[in-house]
Amino acid sequence: MINIILSGGSGTRLWPLSRKLEPKQFYKLISKHSLFQETILRNKDYCEKQLIVLNEENYFMAVEQLEEIKVDNSMYLIEPIGKNTAPAIALACMALNPDDNVIITPSDHMIKNIAQYHHIIEQAEMMINNNYLVTFGIKPTYAETGYGYIEAELDDVKKFHEKPILEIAEQYLEKGNYYWNSGIFVFKVKTYLEELEKYSPNIYSTCKTAFENAKKSDSIEILFDDMNNIPAESIDFAVMEKSKRVKIIPADIGWSDLGSFDSLYEMLPKDQNNSTILADKNTIEKNSINLDSKNNLIFSSNRTIVSVDVENLIIVDTPDALLITKKGSSQRVKEVVEKLKLEDSELHNIHLKAHRPWGSYTTLENSERYKIKKLIVKPGKRLSLQKHYHKNEHWIVVSGTAKITLEDKEKIVKTNESFYVPMGELHRLENPGMIPLVIIEVQVGDYLGEDDIIRIDDDFKRVK
């Protein structure tokens, strides 16, 4: 079996923890592993390899996280833009053999009962030999409005339902034959592609063209124009709602899609006040002070948070944004992200500390005409060969040794030395040493946005 992992989401309902360039699947929310890593680990005993569908911004992060857990038998399919799950799964299937068995899993879900999960996979494998498309239905424990539902009769799917309002969700719960849609599917490659061609021929044909034209090396890279021509559609609407081959297996597996802070709160351990108080990177926050407060989810990045006589709140503190909402309202965080996009704010896109394939940078100060960053470059890594049209850069080496290319010249810059990069000139920063290179970068110019980078050459496939 092959695990097709859908990893293109941005997790907007978990902002400000989850952002476009570090979405929730790569964030270590629950344990020492990210949700993406947990997905790999729970499926690797049943799957000989995984095919990961993601966007180019997160490609390097996936590679790095797989290295952390020492998993290397992976294929990558890189989408320039997202077109929902039906095309993503179709393109992935086209990269495999028609008789391959596949399990489709989102990269950002949590499953607690691994033994039962593996048992259900075995059930599904037996069913797909009869050319069925199998999905896992989660028995609802409360009237959730943030999930889609599947109406079933025994193991036959009668209908897929979109996310309901509360009244309808309560009716689903009472009827007893409605399940949360887990987004997990098991089938043979040829079965899915046959059903897609039958019920959504336009998606099938445009995906086929896109796959045939894709750049294929150590990854499969779909071209932008081809991807843009594919209709955006979910697998539910494109295939599962129409096919006569769909079966459901009820799954009591301790599942959550962690799609909001409310669902995250339900999955995390609680203290004696029925509260969850965490510090950055999933450590218990010892410095927070709780006075007669209960039923709260509090996340602190580096500050002590004091709660006094408050209940049922979600408080998420990051270095550049603070979220406060009532429990039960956290689905609306997605609206905040849309508002930030309209305001052309970078807050929805990137953290103050941004992880890059060569290391990381942290924005220390950001003013109208200057920006100060701390760059950490891993040993043996280098930034792209690039230039800027609107800013000059001053680099001061704090520790380590820098190899700097400016136009056609190279120079070694050591600790406590500095270097000036004029606007418009080609340059590259590299760490040739054995320890991390730490640089303080001062940018000065009329425009300091991250999109003022013209890449000429790059080790991480980021040249447009």
Buried (B, 14 or more C-beta within 10 A) or exposed (E): BBBBBBBBBBBBBBBBBBBBBBBBBBBBBBEEBBBBBBBBEBBBEBBEBBBBBBBBBBBBBBBEBBEEBEBEEBBBBBBBEBBBBBBBBBBBBBBBEEEBBBBBBBBBBBBEBBEBBBBBBEBBBEBBEEEBBBBBBBBBEEBBBBBBBBBBEEBEBEEBBEBBEEEBBBEBBEEEEBBBBBBBBBBBBBBBBBBBBEBBEEBBBBBBBBBEEBEEEEBBBBBEEBBEBBBEBBBBBBBBBBBEBBBBBBBEBBBBBBBBBBBBBBBBEBEEBEBBBBBBEBEEBEEBEBEEBBBBBBBBBEEEBEBEEBBBBBBBBBBBBEBEBEBEEBBEBBEBBEEBBEEEEBBBBBBBBBBBBBBBBBBEEBEEEBBBBBBBBBEEBBBBBBBBEEBBBBBBBEBBBBBBBBEEEEEEBEEEEEBEBEBEEBBBBBBBBEEBBBBBBBBBBEEBEEEBEBBEEBBBBBEE
